[in-house]
Amino acid sequence: MHDSEKIEAVLRYHERTKHHFDRYAPGPGELDWANQPNPFRRYEGAPLVRLPVLGPDDEPASPHYEDLYRRRLVPSMPVTVRSLSRLLQYGLAISAWKQVGATRWALRCNPSSGNLHPTESYVLIGALPGLGDTAGLYHYAPREHVLERRADHSILMYAAWMREFPAQAFLVGLSSIHWREAWKYGERAFRYCQHDAGHAIGALRIAAATLGWTAALLDGLADEAVENLLGLNRAEDFVGAEREHPVAVLAVWPTDVTGDGQTRTRHGGPARLDSALAHPLTHACWHGAANRLSRDDPVRWEVIDEVAAATRKSVGEAQSFDTLATPGVERNGVASVDGPRAGKIILQRRSLLACDGRTSMAAERFYRILARVMPRAELPATQRPMPWDTVAWDPTIHLGLFVHRVDDIVPGLYLLVRDPTKMGRLKRAMRRRFDWSTPSDCPPDLPLRMLEAGDARRLATQLSCQQDIAGDGAFSLAMIAAYQEALFAHGAWFYRRLFWEAGLIGQVLYLEAEVAGVRATGIGCFFDDPVHRVFGIEDFAFQSLYHFTVGGAVDDPRLTTLAPYGARIDEHEHEHKHDRD
């Protein structure tokens, strides 16, 4: 497809998969429970490396949550099997099992639409004691917390790939199995797969921060290169198994690797992974074959195949944003002596299923949550606050807020402009009658504007597919993206990145809600164009991509919470208490 044809395909898909008051986007109608995909992929026959399951007090210890946002304050851990295990445990592992009667299901640190988990993950790393004597590609299996060795690579080849990167750097790759979401959500599933990819990127970046590490998205890689690196194009390893689609590769490395607080690339300047180096890896020794996830063949949704093809990033689309040039040391204050540990917040994160309709939030906490999703767009990408240093493009998403129960803040419709330079453009795109005033106690550097005062609870519920959680919380929001301009400026491949940014915002909201003593959840079902009409958006300059709500959670007493890796922790003679939701 030509560039214009790709963009047309994206525009068609987005319009076709909108929900409307009188009809929903095409879906399966009813669920074939017998054909529900297995949420856990395994590579049968691949050698296994069992990772240590680390308790909350095990080294490397978890820092205080607040310290994650103070640049260079968390000491950098060396890359070992234990620190790698911690990265995967906080980023992608099972956080708990839920059980009601004889039914049991897993929750993970990276949330997923419908808990279906389309995202798979891989680690490409050099020789490491306890892991392997040579460089290798591994698939992470979260159910067992093990790494499956997919490929053996020569030391020379791995060194060639990583020659531009800081010492001890390694790669984490992500892929997506569209069928896992399409089984339940039909054509809209492609959107949700991209949300989940954004959540995974955010979860990995935050997990890296607990180790004093940095994680940066290598957005200059073509999708073909991602497939080659992760072995996704090896048809012989996927016979009868559902396909994985390339998502992204992140470089991860200890921030302070020289002892003087500086991180340097090998030759100075930005570090990149050359797509030309990721040719088909015919000389590698490959292991294992992917398991089949569903009893029957997946239902084919042609529109998903079409938008997946249109949003692939080709070798010819060389535009990228990635850079690993890291600023000098900047230690902001001293380490926290109180407040929750980051690991506790990460592992206790849950998606709320119902709000109590009563819990309110202090204005100070509300403003702090909003400040955390501000990327500081005026700064170079690598100097932005964590986790916004992970993606290097300028922010495209702004938050339309439905404020219900925030102390000393008038209920109503608000807008948080995540890139203040876009304030004028948003004003022109929205209703002329809007107020655009700043709340009286709002921090001066937080570009929050009140659009319209009033009780928005019923409206928020109605717009989010009649889901009470949108109106019963302290506040809910719509993530409104600069849609048309982004697609034409970058290309159809940027469509996926719009959703990744939304998922990254969502991951921060999840954790900030936990710190505030409430809970949050993403809302993928909303009536697209009615949302736009509420804000006065009449064209395709801006589009709502994701909704979220934050509030007091109502627990279901029928559910029992079980330890994620209880038996393995017992083997290591750890004794921990586990929450019951």
C-alpha positions in Angstrom: 0.0 0.0 0.0 1.1 3.6 -0.7 1.2 6.0 2.3 -2.1 7.6 1.4 -3.8 4.2 1.1 -2.4 3.2 4.6 -3.8 6.3 6.2 -7.1 5.7 4.5 -7.2 2.2 5.9 -6.5 3.5 9.4 -9.3 6.1 9.0 -11.7 3.5 7.8 -10.9 1.2 10.6 -11.2 3.8 13.3 -14.6 5.0 12.0 -15.9 1.4 11.6 -14.9 0.4 15.1 -16.6 3.3 16.9 -19.4 2.6 19.3 -22.7 4.6 18.8 -25.8 5.0 21.0 -27.8 2.9 18.6 -25.1 0.3 17.7 -21.8 -1.1 18.8 -18.7 -1.9 16.7 -19.0 -5.3 15.1 -18.1 -8.1 17.6 -18.6 -11.8 18.0 -22.2 -11.6 19.2 -21.8 -14.4 21.7 -18.7 -15.8 23.3 -17.5 -19.3 22.3 -16.1 -20.2 25.8 -14.8 -23.5 24.7 -12.5 -21.7 22.2 -11.3 -19.0 24.6 -7.5 -18.5 24.0 -5.0 -19.6 26.6 -3.6 -16.4 28.2 -0.2 -18.1 28.6 2.1 -18.8 25.6 4.8 -21.4 25.9 7.5 -22.7 23.6 7.5 -26.4 23.9 11.0 -27.9 23.8 12.8 -24.7 24.7 15.3 -24.9 27.5 14.0 -23.3 30.7 15.8 -20.9 33.1 13.9 -20.6 36.4 14.0 -17.1 37.8 14.1 -16.5 41.5 10.8 -15.3 43.0 11.8 -12.4 45.1 9.9 -11.4 48.3 9.4 -7.7 49.2 12.4 -7.6 51.4 14.8 -9.5 49.1 17.6 -7.8 47.3 17.5 -5.9 45.1 15.2 -4.1 47.5 12.3 -1.9 46.4 12.8 1.8 46.8 10.1 4.1 48.0 7.5 4.9 45.4 8.1 8.6 45.4 11.8 8.1 44.7 11.1 6.7 41.3 10.2 10.2 40.2 13.4 11.9 41.5 15.9 11.6 38.7 19.0 9.5 39.5 18.0 9.0 43.2 17.5 5.2 43.1 21.0 3.5 43.0 21.6 1.5 39.8 21.7 -2.2 40.4 24.1 -4.3 38.3 22.4 -6.6 35.7 22.2 -10.0 37.3 19.7 -12.8 37.2 18.2 -11.5 40.4 17.8 -7.9 39.1 16.5 -9.2 35.8 14.0 -11.3 37.7 12.9 -8.2 39.6 12.4 -6.2 36.4 10.1 -8.9 34.9 8.4 -9.5 38.3 7.4 -5.9 38.7 6.8 -5.3 35.0 5.0 -8.4 33.6 4.6 -11.1 36.2 1.5 -12.4 37.9 0.6 -10.2 40.9 -2.1 -12.4 42.4 -4.6 -15.2 41.6 -8.3 -14.6 42.1 -10.7 -17.4 42.8 -14.4 -17.9 43.2 -15.6 -21.4 43.7 -13.6 -23.7 41.4 -12.8 -20.9 38.9 -9.4 -19.3 39.2 -7.6 -16.6 37.1 -4.4 -14.6 37.2 -3.9 -10.9 37.6 -0.7 -9.3 36.3 1.3 -6.2 36.9 0.7 -5.1 33.4 -3.1 -4.8 33.1 -5.1 -5.9 30.1 -8.5 -5.3 28.5 -10.8 -8.0 29.8 -7.7 -9.7 31.5 -7.1 -11.3 28.1 -3.4 -10.4 27.8 -2.5 -10.2 24.1 1.0 -9.0 24.9 4.0 -11.4 24.9 7.5 -10.4 26.0 11.1 -11.4 25.1 14.5 -10.6 26.5 17.6 -10.4 24.2 20.7 -10.3 26.5 24.3 -11.2 26.6 26.0 -13.9 28.6 25.0 -13.7 32.2 25.9 -16.0 35.1 23.0 -18.2 36.0 21.3 -17.5 32.7 23.6 -18.5 29.9 27.2 -18.7 28.8 26.4 -17.1 25.4 24.0 -14.3 24.3 20.5 -15.4 23.7 16.9 -14.6 23.1 14.4 -15.7 25.8 10.6 -15.7 26.0 9.2 -14.7 29.3 6.6 -17.1 30.7 4.8 -15.3 33.5 2.7 -18.2 34.8 5.9 -20.0 36.0 8.1 -16.9 36.1 10.7 -18.6 33.9 12.6 -17.7 30.7 12.5 -20.0 27.8 15.6 -19.9 25.7 14.5 -19.4 22.1 17.8 -18.7 20.4 21.5 -18.9 20.9 23.5 -16.0 19.5 27.2 -15.6 19.0 29.1 -13.1 21.2 30.3 -11.3 18.2 26.8 -10.8 16.7 25.4 -9.6 20.0 28.3 -7.2 20.5 27.7 -5.8 17.0 24.0 -5.2 17.7 24.7 -3.5 21.0 27.9 -1.6 20.1 26.1 1.8 20.3 24.5 1.1 23.7 25.7 1.8 27.3 27.5 -1.0 29.2 25.2 -3.8 30.5 22.4 -2.7 28.2 20.0 -5.4 26.9 16.7 -5.5 24.9 13.1 -6.3 25.9 10.8 -7.0 23.0 7.0 -7.0 22.9 4.6 -8.8 20.5 0.8 -9.0 20.4 -1.6 -11.8 19.7 -4.7 -10.1 18.2 -6.8 -13.2 18.5 -6.7 -13.1 22.3 -8.7 -9.8 22.3 -10.7 -10.4 19.1 -12.2 -13.5 20.7 -14.2 -11.3 23.0 -14.2 -7.8 21.4 -14.3 -8.4 17.7 -13.2 -5.6 15.4 -12.4 -3.1 18.2 -9.8 -5.6 19.5 -6.9 -4.0 17.6 -7.4 -0.8 19.6 -7.3 -2.8 22.9 -4.1 -4.7 21.9 -2.4 -1.3 21.4 -3.7 0.0 24.8 -2.2 -3.1 26.4 1.1 -2.6 24.7 1.2 0.9 26.1 0.5 -0.5 29.6 3.3 -3.0 29.2 5.7 -0.3 28.1 4.8 1.8 31.1 5.0 -1.2 33.5 8.5 -2.1 32.2 9.7 1.5 32.5 8.5 1.9 36.0 9.9 -1.6 37.0 13.2 -0.5 35.5 13.1 2.7 37.7 12.9 0.5 40.8 16.3 -0.8 39.9 17.9 2.6 39.0 17.6 1.6 35.3 16.4 3.4 32.2 14.2 2.0 29.5 13.8 3.6 26.1 11.6 2.7 23.2 13.7 2.0 20.0 11.1 3.5 17.7 13.4 3.7 14.7 13.1 -0.1 14.2 11.0 -1.4 11.4 8.4 -4.0 12.3 10.3 -6.5 10.1 13.4 -6.0 12.2 11.4 -6.6 15.4 10.1 -9.8 13.9 13.6 -10.9 13.0 15.0 -10.1 16.4 12.2 -11.9 18.3 11.8 -14.8 15.8 8.2 -14.0 15.1 8.6 -14.7 11.4 9.8 -18.3 11.9 6.8 -20.1 10.4 8.3 -23.5 11.4 8.0 -22.5 15.0 4.3 -21.5 14.8 2.8 -24.4 12.9 -0.8 -24.6 14.1 -0.2 -21.8 16.6 -1.7 -18.3 16.6 0.5 -15.6 15.1 2.3 -12.9 17.1 2.5 -9.4 15.6 5.5 -7.2 16.3 5.0 -4.4 18.8 8.2 -2.8 20.0 11.7 -3.2 21.4 13.0 -1.3 24.4 16.6 -0.8 25.4 17.2 -1.2 29.2 20.4 -0.4 31.0 21.6 0.7 34.4 21.6 4.5 34.5 24.8 4.9 36.4 27.3 2.6 34.8 30.5 4.6 35.0 30.6 5.4 38.7 30.4 9.2 38.1 26.7 9.4 37.5 27.1 9.6 33.7 25.7 7.2 31.2 27.6 7.2 27.9 27.1 5.5 24.6 30.0 3.6 23.1 30.9 6.3 20.6 29.1 9.3 22.1 25.8 10.8 20.8 22.5 8.9 20.4 22.5 5.1 20.4 20.4 3.2 17.9 19.8 -0.4 16.9 20.5 -0.5 13.2 17.6 -2.2 11.4 20.1 -3.6 8.9 21.7 -5.7 11.7 18.4 -7.4 12.4 18.4 -9.5 9.2 16.8 -13.0 9.4 18.9 -14.8 11.9 19.7 -17.9 9.9 22.9 -18.6 11.8 21.3 -18.7 15.2 20.4 -22.0 16.9 16.6 -21.9 17.6 14.7 -23.8 20.3 11.1 -24.6 20.9 7.7 -24.4 19.1 4.8 -22.2 20.1 1.8 -23.8 21.7 -1.7 -23.6 20.3 -3.9 -21.3 22.4 -7.4 -22.1 21.2 -9.1 -25.4 20.4 -10.3 -24.3 17.0 -8.8 -21.9 14.5 -9.2 -18.2 15.3 -12.1 -16.3 13.8 -10.7 -14.1 11.1 -11.5 -10.4 11.4 -10.4 -9.0 8.0 -10.6 -5.4 9.2 -8.0 -6.2 11.9 -5.7 -7.8 9.4 -6.1 -4.7 7.2 -5.3 -2.2 9.8 -2.5 -4.3 11.2 -0.9 -4.3 7.7 -1.5 -0.6 7.2 0.1 0.3 10.5 3.3 -1.7 10.0 6.4 0.4 10.1 8.5 -0.4 7.1 12.3 0.0 6.6 11.6 2.9 4.2 9.8 4.8 7.0 13.0 5.8 8.6 11.5 8.6 10.8 12.2 7.8 14.4 12.4 9.5 17.8 14.7 7.2 19.8 17.8 8.6 21.4 19.6 7.3 24.4 21.7 10.4 25.1 21.3 10.7 28.9 21.6 14.0 30.8 24.1 14.5 33.6 23.5 13.6 37.1 20.7 15.4 38.8 19.9 14.3 42.3 16.7 16.0 43.5 16.7 16.0 47.3 17.2 13.0 49.5 15.8 9.6 49.6 12.3 9.2 51.0 12.1 8.0 54.6 8.4 7.3 54.6 5.6 6.5 52.2 4.9 3.1 50.5 7.5 1.0 48.8 7.3 1.0 45.0 7.0 -2.8 44.9 4.1 -2.8 47.3 2.2 -0.3 45.1 3.0 -2.2 41.9 2.0 -5.6 43.3 -1.2 -4.5 44.9 -2.5 -2.7 41.8 -6.0 -3.9 40.9 -8.6 -2.8 38.4 -11.7 -1.6 40.2 -14.9 -3.4 39.2 -17.3 -1.0 40.9 -17.1 2.4 42.7 -18.9 3.1 45.9 -20.3 6.4 44.7 -19.3 8.2 47.9 -15.5 8.4 48.2 -14.1 11.8 47.5 -10.5 12.9 46.9 -8.5 15.8 48.4 -7.7 18.5 45.8 -4.0 18.2 46.6 -4.0 14.5 45.7 -6.0 15.2 42.6 -3.5 17.8 41.4 -0.6 15.5 42.2 -2.1 12.7 40.1 -2.6 15.1 37.2 1.0 16.4 37.6 2.3 12.9 37.3 0.8 12.5 33.8 2.4 15.7 32.6 5.4 14.8 30.3 7.1 18.3 30.4 6.9 18.6 26.7 9.2 21.6 26.6 12.1 19.4 27.7 14.2 17.1 25.5 12.7 13.6 25.7 15.6 12.1 27.8 15.2 14.9 30.4 11.4 14.4 30.8 10.1 12.8 34.1 9.9 9.1 34.3 8.1 7.3 32.6 7.7 10.0 29.8 11.4 9.6 29.0 10.6 6.2 27.5 8.9 7.7 24.3 10.5 10.5 22.5 7.7 11.9 20.4 5.9 15.1 21.5 2.8 14.3 23.6 -0.3 13.9 21.6 -3.0 13.1 24.2 -4.9 15.5 26.5 -7.3 14.6 29.2 -11.0 15.6 29.2 -12.0 15.3 32.8 -15.4 14.6 34.4 -14.8 15.8 38.0 -17.4 14.4 40.5 -16.0 14.2 44.0 -12.9 16.3 44.5 -12.8 18.4 47.7 -12.9 22.2 47.0 -13.1 21.7 43.3 -16.4 22.6 41.5 -17.8 19.5 39.8 -17.9 19.7 36.0 -16.1 19.3 32.8 -12.3 20.1 32.7 -9.4 19.8 30.3 -5.8 19.0 31.2 -3.6 20.1 28.3 -0.5 17.8 28.4 1.4 20.0 25.9 0.6 23.7 26.8 1.7 24.8 23.3 -1.5 23.1 22.0 -3.8 25.2 24.2 -4.9 27.5 21.4 -5.5 24.6 19.0 -7.7 22.9 21.5 -9.7 26.1 22.2 -10.4 26.5 18.5 -11.5 22.8 18.2 -13.9 22.9 21.2 -17.1 24.7 22.1 -16.9 28.5 22.1 -19.0 28.8 25.2 -16.5 26.9 27.4 -15.0 28.9 30.3 -11.3 28.0 30.1 -10.7 29.3 33.6 -8.0 28.0 36.0 -9.3 26.5 39.3 -8.4 28.9 42.1 -6.0 26.6 44.0 -4.5 24.8 40.9 -0.7 24.8 40.9 0.5 27.5 38.5 2.5 25.0 36.3 -0.5 22.6 35.8 -2.4 23.6 32.6 -5.8 22.5 33.9 -8.8 24.4 32.7 -12.5 24.3 33.8 -14.7 24.1 30.7 -18.1 23.9 32.2 -19.4 23.6 35.8 -22.2 21.2 36.7 -23.0 17.6 37.7 -21.4 15.4 35.1 -22.0 12.0 36.8 -24.9 10.9 34.6 -23.2 12.2 31.5 -19.9 10.3 32.2 -21.9 7.1 32.8 -23.9 7.5 29.6 -20.8 8.2 27.5 -18.9 5.2 28.9 -21.4 2.6 27.6 -23.7 3.2 30.5 -21.1 1.9 33.0 -21.7 3.2 36.5 -18.0 3.3 37.3 -17.5 6.4 35.1 -20.0 8.4 37.2 -19.6 6.8 40.7 -15.9 7.6 41.1 -14.1 10.7 42.2 -13.4 11.6 38.6 -13.2 10.0 35.2 -11.6 11.1 32.0 -11.4 10.8 28.2 -8.0 10.6 26.6 -8.3 13.0 23.6 -5.6 12.6 20.9 -4.4 15.0 18.3 -5.4 12.4 15.7 -5.5 13.6 12.1 -2.4 15.8 12.3 -0.3 13.0 13.9 -1.2 10.5 11.2 -0.4 12.8 8.3 2.7 14.1 10.0 4.2 10.7 10.8 2.3 8.1 8.8 -0.2 5.4 9.4 2.2 3.5 11.7 1.8 6.3 14.3 -1.8 5.2 14.9 -0.6 2.4 17.1 1.6 4.8 19.1 -1.3 7.0 19.9 -2.8 4.1 21.8 0.6 3.3 23.4 0.7 6.8 24.8 -2.8 6.3 26.2 -1.9 3.0 27.8 1.3 4.6 29.3 -0.9 7.4 30.8 -3.2 4.7 32.1 -0.4 2.8 33.9 0.6 6.0 35.8 -3.0 6.6 36.7 -3.4 3.0 38.1 -0.4 3.4 40.4 -1.2 6.9 41.5 -4.7 5.8 42.4 -3.2 3.1 44.6 -0.9 5.6 46.4 -4.0 7.8 47.0 -5.8 4.9 48.7 -8.4 4.5 45.9 -8.4 2.4 42.7 -8.7 3.0 39.0 -9.6 1.1 35.8 -9.4 1.6 32.1 -12.6 1.9 30.1 -12.3 0.7 26.5 -16.1 0.8 25.8 -17.3 4.3 25.2 -19.5 6.1 22.6 -16.9 7.8 20.5 -18.7 10.5 18.6 -21.0 11.4 21.5 -17.9 12.0 23.6 -16.6 14.3 20.8 -19.9 16.2 20.7 -19.8 16.9 24.5 -16.4 18.6 24.0 -17.6 20.3 20.8 -15.2 18.4 18.5 -16.7 18.3 15.1 -13.9 17.0 12.8 -11.0 14.5 13.0 -8.5 16.9 14.4 -9.0 15.2 17.8 -10.4 11.8 18.7 -11.0 10.1 22.1 -9.1 6.9 22.3 -9.4 5.6 25.9 -11.4 6.3 29.1 -10.4 5.9 32.7 -12.0 6.3 36.1 -10.6 6.7 39.6 -12.6 6.2 42.8 -13.4 4.2 45.9 -13.5 0.5 45.1 -16.2 -1.9 46.1 -14.8 -5.3 46.9 -16.5 -8.5 45.9 -16.6 -10.7 49.1 -17.0 -13.8 47.0 -13.5 -13.5 45.6 -10.4 -14.9 47.3 -7.0 -13.5 46.6 -4.1 -16.1 46.4 -0.4 -15.6 46.2 1.1 -15.3 42.7 3.9 -17.8 43.3 3.1 -19.1 46.7 4.6 -22.6 46.4 7.8 -21.2 45.0 8.1 -18.6 47.7 7.6 -21.3 50.3 10.5 -23.2 48.8 12.6 -20.2 49.6 11.3 -20.1 53.1 9.7 -16.7 52.8 6.6 -16.1 54.9 4.3 -13.3 53.6 0.8 -12.2 54.3 -1.4 -11.8 51.2 -4.2 -9.4 50.8 -7.8 -10.5 50.3 -9.8 -8.3 48.0 
